[in-house]
Amino acid sequence: MEKFAVIGNPIAHSLSPEMHHAAIHALGMEAVYTRQKIDIEQFNTEIPLFMEKMEGFNVTVPFKERIIPFLDSLDEFAEKCGAVNTVVRRNSKWVGYNTDGLGYLAGLAEIHPLRPTDSVLIIGAGGASKGIYLAIKEKIGSRVVVANRTISKAEQLIQGYPEDAALTISEAEKQLASFSVVIQTTSVGLLKTANETPLSLANLRPGTIVSDIIYNPKKTPFLKEAEEKRAIIQNGLPMFIHQGALAFELWTGQKPDTEIMKQAVLASL
Ligand code: ATR
């Protein structure tokens, strides 16, 4: 029986097991996928013991960087991201990948395959933003503006891409009509900030693609405002499904049915 899992802390909320079990069953495979909470203080002692039992696993907050010293090699894109969300055992060696940004692009392609001529605004400059930013730069090549509450983090993110720019939130609000795609990557809209938006959409053009990487709630106040402005909206569910599907393919060599995975997640939300 092949064993897969997702590690994180906290991890109880993760719907990755439901999603991957749906894919496993649809393909008639013999495998299990579990949640594994790893103690933050004991990470260095717990992780090698955990890895011994696994064929592959996903990594989520707060371990996407801490896992790296335990791996034998990194895929080039994961190396660029400096973060790993998927680990694969290959000929007794551990290889790290990052499917978050590529999963985002695959999800977005369901409503809008990103083009080099798109003008993109990313709100936020944390870990999630970085994976998406680098996937856009490496795979598509669109111009990207990054807006963040702490502008120094946005400036750091775009280093090495002189065609791009970092903006304050209020500057981005003023320039909003110049973007064809707006991507919300901050945690605003979750938990304590469930009624807030990270940026005003007053100047948004109708028809703009607006996506939020949050999928629970299904429609954040940010997406509601975008919808009122007649934007084409997408929540974070397609990204979640496609990052999982890419991981599944790396472990098993098989393409899972993303529609079945999506239905399983929706049923558990
Ligand atoms: P993740 O890995 O999920 O991206 P992170 O690295 O902690 O998480 O990044 C969180 C992002 O959300 C950052 O861009 C952060 O802005 P700062 O860099 O200024 O901290 C943004 N963020 C979080 N809470 C916010 C808030 N209340 N208002 C605006 N931005 C916020």
Residues whose N, C-alpha, C, O or C-beta is under 5 A from the ligand:
A	BS01	ATR	G124 A125 G126 G127 A128 S129 N148 R149 T150 K153 T185 T186 S187 V188 P198
